[in-house]
Amino acid sequence: MIMKKKLIYSLLAVCAMATTMTSCKDFLQVSSPSVVDASFVYKDLSIAEAGLAGLRESWRSCAGSNVYGAGTFYALDVPGSDIERHPEAYSGQLQRHYPEGFYENGQAVSAFSSTYTIDQSDGKGTYTALYSVIMLANNAISAIENRSDFNTILNAKTPSGWGFLYGQAVAARAQCYLDLIRYFGDVPYITHIGQSIVGLTPRDVIFEGELTKLQQVEPLMYRPGETDYNGNKVSKGVFTRTFVQGLIGRICVYAGGYATRRNDIKYIDAAGNALTFDKIGADNNGAFYGRRQDYKKFFTLAKTYLDAAIANPGSVVFRTNDPRTTDALGRTYGNPYQYFFQQLMNNVGSTNFADESIYEVPMTVGTSNERPYSSGRVSDGGTSNQFPCKSYGQARIQPVYYYGWFDNNDMRRDVTVTVTGSTGKGVEKLIPFTPGSKASGGGLCMNKFDENRQPNPYTKSQRSSGINAPFMRISDIMLLDAEVNAVLDPNSTAAYGLLKQVHERAFASAALANVDGFISNAGSLFNAIIKERALEFGGEGDRRNVLIRTGMIADAVKQTRTINTAMATALADNNQLAYTFANGNTISAYIWTTTGDLKTSKGYRLTTQCSDATNPYLFPGWRGQFDSWENLGAAAVSGGKTNLAIKGLFTQWTPTKVKVTTSSGTTTQTGLTFLQMMQMLKTGQATSIVEQDSGLSMTLTAWGSQIASNGTEFYQNFFPNFDGTKAPIYFYPINSNTVNSSNGTITNGYGFPNQ
């Protein structure tokens, strides 16, 4: 039987490959003969399990390479919001900067299309990969629906072997259509093998069709941790009942949310009724930006299923306490938010999953993986046998978010954002704000994934960490439920309660969290919930889509651009050389740093939750280096100086005595103000300034001055020309093979050409 499953799996893989080539070359001719007879595969339950394994692998590959790793996720979702940014200069990455920044308010669609063609790889690969998964899902769905006992399976409304497999196939297809609509707008809707293609389908028909299907299969599926039909515990590495409940909620907020739509498509619902919209701004490139006027029906539906997911999520646990206390070396923890990401990094190569995960995209050590390469802490290491290997760092962070958004007591800040990366030789380094990649440029980066933090880092090659991708977790569902409740009732006690749970667990006490003050500062309960999502999922590619579907994108971009402009201006002003945010945090043109040997004094290099904010090696927290790189082949660092000490990151520190080096020599000076010291460095009066108060001999180091030198990257090249007065153009074009093979039934909108 094992050999038979492997054979079926191999054949299905060939089938998926054939479908992929067909979709590129002949526009998804789904009536073409299949390599494997689906009715045979889905005749016997044990063989059908192998069929579903093939479908899951196709989805896993698509997710990792296209929609939750590389591809369109990498190019659009991760860097393209008011809190996240791209590390490289605008002019050097136009093929990504154009779509990331809404094609310069739609004006650069023609430049993008003529320079990079409509087959720009990030979009074309994603389109093809998603339809390949859909083809396999449709094979499974049709075959199971054609079984003689299908109505019995469906009408039982209880979990079963066939029901669970059927539900997984439906969930995979629905997720793929959600991603297609997010990245391409209206697309062909193919729901069964042998179906004729009749052109683009209005997205509302797709949304409603997939929601109906998901509601059918939801009661047929097992929750994570439940015992399945084989007597095994259901894994968080497969689609489950809890995932389907969450997916219904996710699709509903898109179906009922704002989106850019084509004027040349007649928008109807699944019953054929014409739809009306509430619009924001003027039309742009033949498209409008609006929301269905009957949007609340989707939020009502979402509430039902999100409530159910929270009430009984199976083995999913929302942790309000960190089970770790203090380790043998004296490192402290006490941060349940941090614990979630540490679990993801601990569980590499095992069947274990993080407590809060509803579904993780399973990854394998030694195979392609974007965490932490593009979504995590950066490293200047090479492509192989480094400590750690190269991490590019596509998921960079806006300074306004790091400095201005977080309450200083919010324990998510250090987990989410870091100012330091790795040299690749076991040493910590400050990441400069100059445009670039790895740890040598690009500025603040996402900190949630770091190979330094894995128990057994993989050093053989880059992009091979094995860290699972947290595709859906319980805090996401809680905040989504809070959002839909607040839409239905602006004063919802249920929404308040859910927000309170997520917000308070990020603080050491409810008093420090001050949820009522948080809501008041946000302006409304709804606004607070949306802001909480930004704090909970920073750097993870969530924010861009939230702003688009809530209609908040224009105001958010304007606010960040305004602050970025003021910040860059102040940091360039020789009489200021600093900018203070509304919450009191100050970013200065220069900060104090030095490298030292933390392992000798503490017994470790990798830090955890900061236990002493006065120790410049421990604050900010959750950084450092893997404790034992030497045991994995790294050369010993001279003097053991592997950790970076930092002072003056959020508040200026002025030592009483400094050593100032000029072209004439070195002198000890007292009584200098911090501004005077920064001015001396900026104007070239001094080549270095070293403090003499702390005993660490920390050097005044360029920091915000690099923002001043590259200010246009933070405001002029930040969503250039987009002001919210026109519909945002944020889609990719459909590839030319599909368009050209459709005999005119498929066309590109939003200003994109058709060849």
CORKA-V370111 format. One record per residue. RES is the residue in one letter. PSI is psi in whole degrees, 0 to 359 (NA if undefined). Layout:
res	psi
RES	PSI
RES	PSI
This chain:
res	psi
M	323
I	316
M	323
K	318
K	320
K	321
L	312
I	317
Y	317
S	318
L	320
L	325
A	319
V	319
C	316
A	320
M	318
A	319
T	320
T	313
M	323
T	318
S	329
C	319
K	322
D	25
F	64
L	55
Q	81
V	351
S	357
S	151
P	137
S	151
V	325
V	135
D	109
A	326
S	330
F	313
V	320
Y	29
K	320
D	135
L	320
S	323
I	324
A	326
E	322
A	323
G	317
L	328
A	321
G	319
L	315
R	321
E	321
S	317
W	317
R	316
S	317
C	316
A	314
G	327
S	347
N	312
V	359
Y	36
G	269
A	205
G	220
T	326
F	313
Y	318
A	329
L	305
D	313
V	315
P	356
G	64
S	188
D	347
I	349
E	154
R	168
H	140
P	335
E	162
A	146
Y	314
S	339
G	353
Q	44
L	326
Q	337
R	324
H	324
Y	300
P	327
E	320
G	27
F	35
Y	42
E	53
N	30
G	348
Q	337
A	11
V	316
S	320
A	318
F	313
S	321
S	328
T	319
Y	355
T	163
I	358
D	24
Q	129
S	323
D	323
G	315
K	314
G	323
T	315
Y	312
T	316
A	320
L	319
Y	332
S	318
V	318
I	320
M	314
L	321
A	317
N	324
N	313
A	315
I	311
S	318
A	317
I	322
E	335
N	357
R	146
S	335
D	16
F	315
N	326
T	316
I	313
L	316
N	344
A	329
K	33
T	156
P	143
S	171
G	306
W	322
G	321
F	317
L	317
Y	314
G	322
Q	320
A	317
V	318
A	318
A	316
R	316
A	318
Q	319
C	319
Y	325
L	315
D	320
L	316
I	322
R	323
Y	337
F	349
G	230
D	132
V	168
P	142
Y	105
I	120
T	353
H	156
I	144
G	5
Q	137
S	141
I	127
V	17
G	195
L	143
T	132
P	136
R	332
D	324
V	319
I	312
F	311
E	323
G	316
E	326
L	319
T	317
K	318
L	322
Q	328
Q	317
V	343
E	312
P	351
L	355
M	158
Y	153
R	161
P	135
G	347
E	160
T	124
D	190
Y	343
N	2
G	14
N	153
K	133
V	130
S	155
K	4
G	9
V	162
F	134
T	181
R	319
T	321
F	315
V	320
Q	316
G	322
L	322
I	315
G	316
R	313
I	322
C	318
V	335
Y	317
A	325
G	7
G	177
Y	147
A	157
T	130
R	151
R	142
N	344
D	12
I	134
K	111
Y	123
I	163
D	184
A	338
A	359
G	5
N	137
A	142
L	150
T	155
F	149
D	124
K	153
I	127
G	181
A	164
D	156
N	124
N	42
G	26
A	156
F	162
Y	116
G	178
R	140
R	139
Q	341
D	29
Y	331
K	337
K	330
F	324
F	327
T	316
L	317
A	318
K	318
T	313
Y	328
L	320
D	316
A	320
A	320
I	323
A	324
N	85
P	10
G	229
S	8
V	134
V	127
F	108
R	125
T	353
N	145
D	120
P	344
R	149
T	273
T	138
D	181
A	338
L	0
G	6
R	137
T	157
Y	252
G	29
N	96
P	331
Y	315
Q	322
Y	323
F	311
F	327
Q	322
Q	317
L	323
M	335
N	328
N	15
V	135
G	17
S	179
T	9
N	153
F	158
A	146
D	318
E	354
S	137
I	318
Y	131
E	138
V	113
P	134
M	165
T	137
V	133
G	356
T	165
S	131
N	131
E	358
R	115
P	9
Y	307
S	338
S	71
G	192
R	138
V	156
S	141
D	7
G	161
G	189
T	343
S	152
N	50
Q	174
F	77
P	173
C	174
K	134
S	119
Y	310
G	58
Q	328
A	85
R	166
I	137
Q	134
P	326
V	326
Y	312
Y	313
Y	323
G	338
W	320
F	135
D	142
N	346
N	359
D	116
M	357
R	341
R	309
D	329
V	323
T	321
V	141
T	151
V	354
T	151
G	205
S	147
T	342
G	0
K	27
G	19
V	141
E	143
K	152
L	136
I	117
P	158
F	0
T	143
P	138
G	196
S	181
K	210
A	4
S	2
G	177
G	344
G	197
L	138
C	162
M	142
N	5
K	340
F	131
D	121
E	337
N	333
R	358
Q	143
P	325
N	80
P	143
Y	115
T	355
K	324
S	159
Q	165
R	37
S	25
S	328
G	6
I	125
N	153
A	122
P	85
F	325
M	129
R	166
I	327
S	329
D	313
I	323
M	315
L	329
L	319
D	320
A	318
E	310
V	326
N	322
A	330
V	319
L	331
D	105
P	341
N	27
S	125
T	329
A	316
A	317
Y	315
G	320
L	317
L	317
K	317
Q	313
V	318
H	315
E	331
R	348
A	0
F	159
A	340
S	160
A	326
A	317
L	326
A	318
N	62
V	326
D	320
G	324
F	315
I	317
S	316
N	329
A	337
G	340
S	164
L	315
F	312
N	323
A	321
I	317
I	321
K	322
E	323
R	319
A	321
L	326
E	327
F	25
G	133
G	356
E	4
G	16
D	324
R	316
R	309
N	326
V	314
L	322
I	311
R	341
T	355
G	17
M	4
I	318
A	313
D	321
A	315
V	317
K	316
Q	315
T	320
R	319
T	314
I	319
N	320
T	313
A	320
M	310
A	322
T	314
A	321
L	338
A	343
D	117
N	345
N	0
Q	297
L	31
A	158
Y	131
T	126
F	169
A	332
N	1
G	349
N	142
T	130
I	128
S	159
A	333
Y	149
I	169
W	131
T	157
T	159
T	137
G	180
D	87
L	331
K	324
T	319
S	330
K	338
G	3
Y	163
R	330
L	121
T	162
T	221
Q	131
C	123
S	351
D	98
A	349
T	349
N	114
P	348
Y	338
L	342
F	129
P	163
G	181
W	57
R	213
G	206
Q	158
F	136
D	332
S	47
W	329
E	324
N	344
L	8
G	359
A	143
A	145
A	138
V	131
S	124
G	0
G	19
K	86
T	349
N	147
L	126
A	140
I	134
K	146
G	22
L	320
F	336
T	142
Q	140
W	128
T	105
P	154
T	333
K	132
V	155
K	121
V	124
T	126
T	183
S	342
S	349
G	194
T	133
T	153
T	129
Q	150
T	159
G	3
L	138
T	162
F	321
L	320
Q	319
M	316
M	321
Q	321
M	319
L	317
K	322
T	356
G	7
Q	331
A	144
T	337
S	150
I	123
V	125
E	154
Q	12
D	321
S	346
G	359
L	349
S	57
M	142
T	138
L	118
T	141
A	135
W	266
G	342
S	333
Q	331
I	318
A	320
S	339
N	36
G	324
T	332
E	339
F	344
Y	309
Q	320
N	16
F	107
F	59
P	134
N	350
F	122
D	2
G	0
T	346
K	162
A	133
P	136
I	106
Y	8
F	167
Y	153
P	153
I	143
N	158
S	327
N	317
T	314
V	312
N	333
S	0
S	1
N	38
G	0
T	339
I	126
T	156
N	143
G	197
Y	19
G	356
F	145
P	172
N	12
Q	NA
